[in-house]
Amino acid sequence: MDDILLFLKCVSDKTRLKILKLLLEDEFCVCQLTAILGKSQSSVSQHLKYFKDLELVKEKKDSKWTYYTINRKKYDEYLAKIFTLSGKTFTELNLEKIKKRYEVVKSEKP
């Protein structure tokens, strides 16, 4: 479940959501993203670190530039985890304490 939270944290930022959309469309280097977003190079690089930590980007070196694209396989895995969340049990999500509280509250329902 922590990986889902990290993914949602990554895409919940306005700038990172814009970067996600751009990288879903094409490949870009940091300097191109900087020009498009109107952000500093260090800002864009910090935002890309979220994507790198989640293995959401592929990197392609071309001389002195690094181009980024979305790792579709990993992106699709995160989306699948979110979409199948309702089908998971509390135990599968490591939420045993919540399950117990849920059962108590449900049994006391007026």
C-alpha positions as CSV (number, residue, x, y, z in Angstrom):
1,M,0.0,0.0,0.0
2,D,2.9,2.3,0.6
3,D,3.8,2.2,-3.1
4,I,0.3,3.4,-4.0
5,L,0.6,6.3,-1.5
6,L,4.0,7.3,-3.0
7,F,2.6,7.2,-6.5
8,L,-0.4,9.3,-5.5
9,K,1.9,11.8,-3.7
10,C,4.0,12.0,-6.8
11,V,1.1,12.9,-9.1
12,S,-0.8,15.0,-6.6
13,D,1.6,18.0,-7.2
14,K,0.5,20.3,-10.0
15,T,3.9,20.6,-11.6
16,R,4.6,16.8,-11.4
17,L,1.1,16.2,-12.9
18,K,2.1,18.5,-15.8
19,I,5.4,16.6,-16.1
20,L,3.6,13.3,-16.2
21,K,1.3,14.5,-19.0
22,L,4.2,15.8,-21.0
23,L,6.2,12.6,-20.5
24,L,3.2,10.5,-21.5
25,E,3.2,12.4,-24.8
26,D,6.9,12.5,-25.7
27,E,10.4,12.4,-24.4
28,F,12.1,15.5,-23.0
29,C,15.3,16.6,-21.4
30,V,15.4,18.8,-18.3
31,C,16.1,21.9,-20.3
32,Q,13.0,21.3,-22.5
33,L,10.8,20.7,-19.5
34,T,12.3,23.9,-17.9
35,A,11.3,25.9,-21.0
36,I,7.8,24.5,-21.2
37,L,7.0,24.7,-17.5
38,G,8.8,28.0,-16.7
39,K,10.6,26.4,-13.8
40,S,14.2,26.4,-12.9
41,Q,16.5,23.4,-13.8
42,S,16.9,22.5,-10.2
43,S,13.1,22.6,-9.6
44,V,12.4,20.3,-12.6
45,S,15.2,17.9,-11.5
46,Q,13.8,17.7,-8.0
47,H,10.4,16.9,-9.4
48,L,11.9,14.3,-11.7
49,K,13.4,12.6,-8.6
50,Y,10.0,11.6,-7.5
51,F,9.5,9.8,-10.8
52,K,12.9,8.2,-10.7
53,D,12.4,6.9,-7.1
54,L,9.2,5.2,-8.3
55,E,10.9,3.9,-11.5
56,L,8.3,5.9,-13.4
57,V,10.7,7.2,-16.0
58,K,13.0,5.8,-18.5
59,E,16.2,7.6,-19.2
60,K,18.0,7.8,-22.6
61,K,21.5,9.4,-22.8
62,D,22.2,11.2,-26.0
63,S,25.7,12.9,-25.9
64,K,25.5,15.4,-23.0
65,W,21.7,15.3,-22.6
66,T,19.4,12.8,-20.8
67,Y,15.9,12.4,-22.2
68,Y,13.1,11.1,-20.1
69,T,9.9,9.3,-21.0
70,I,7.3,7.5,-18.9
71,N,8.0,3.9,-18.1
72,R,4.6,2.7,-19.3
73,K,4.9,-0.7,-17.7
74,K,5.5,0.7,-14.2
75,Y,2.9,3.5,-14.7
76,D,0.3,0.9,-15.7
77,E,1.2,-1.2,-12.7
78,Y,0.5,1.7,-10.3
79,L,-2.8,2.5,-12.1
80,A,-3.8,-1.2,-11.8
81,K,-3.1,-1.2,-8.1
82,I,-5.3,1.8,-7.6
83,F,-8.1,0.4,-9.7
84,T,-8.0,-3.0,-7.9
85,L,-7.9,-1.4,-4.5
86,S,-11.6,-2.1,-3.8
87,G,-11.0,-5.8,-4.6
88,K,-8.3,-6.2,-2.0
89,T,-8.9,-7.4,1.5
90,F,-7.8,-5.5,4.6
91,T,-5.3,-8.2,5.2
92,E,-3.8,-8.0,1.7
93,L,-3.4,-4.2,2.3
94,N,-1.8,-4.8,5.7
95,L,-4.7,-3.0,7.5
96,E,-5.6,-5.6,10.1
97,K,-6.1,-2.9,12.9
98,I,-8.5,-0.9,10.7
99,K,-10.4,-4.1,9.9
100,K,-10.9,-4.8,13.6
101,R,-12.1,-1.3,14.2
102,Y,-14.3,-1.5,11.1
103,E,-15.9,-4.7,12.4
104,V,-16.6,-3.2,15.8
105,V,-18.1,0.0,14.4
106,K,-20.2,-2.0,11.9
107,S,-21.5,-4.4,14.7
108,E,-22.5,-1.4,16.8
109,K,-24.3,0.3,14.0
110,P,-27.7,1.8,15.2
